[in-house]
Amino acid sequence: MVRETREVALRPHAALVIIDVQVDFCEGGALEVKGGNTVAANIDRFVRNAGNQVYGKVVATRDWHDEGSNNGHISDKPDFVNNWPVHCVHDTPGAAYHPRIQKLVDEGFVTREFFKGQGDHGYSGWSAVDANGGTLAKYLTDAGVGIVDVVGLAADYCVRATAEDAVKAGFDVSVWPSMTTGIDPKAVSKLIRDLVIAKK
């Protein structure tokens, strides 16, 4: 079941998955998404106020691309469909979390970090790995998680791909409109609609 609303109550078998709230995807970044700073602020407030009471796990992913073309993902002449300008190259300032998300990591609100897009397009968080090479899917499954709320950037690409893969894997998936936005202004509503249809 894909839910569009939920009650705020302790759900140890639920996880919040924060997708790619990074400098390059927020205003002023190399591949900015309008409203990215607001998304970061909303996630920060929510996690601090309720996250550790609502979720058993709070995880975050980052695009962490190789230098160069990253197997065709990055191009000097991007078409903004199949390839993109240089962004989120590993260990560069643009690949850093938005400062408000970095504080959540530093202060222990985020239970695990995952990195994606190393040598491939890496849209879905399901392809992300942690520092030990373990996948996001395995981490959540091993933790007994069955409910996944996906937030972050951008709704029409990495948030969508992650949510769709989570549905395919059998998780109960939702997207929080206040904590995601897309390149297309209608991306969030389209994603929620498509997820609901996918479960019928």
Secondary structure, DSSP 8 states (H G I E B T S, - for coil): ---S----S-EEEEEEEEE--BGGGSTTSTT--TTHHHHHHHHHHHIIIIIHHHEEEEEEEEE-B-STTTTTTB-SS--SSS-BSS--BTTSGGGSB-HHHHHHHHTT---EEEEE-SSS---SGGG-B-TTS-BHHHHHHHTT--EEEEEEE-TTTHHHHHHHHHHHTT-EEEEEEEEEE-SSTTHHHHHHHHHHHHT-
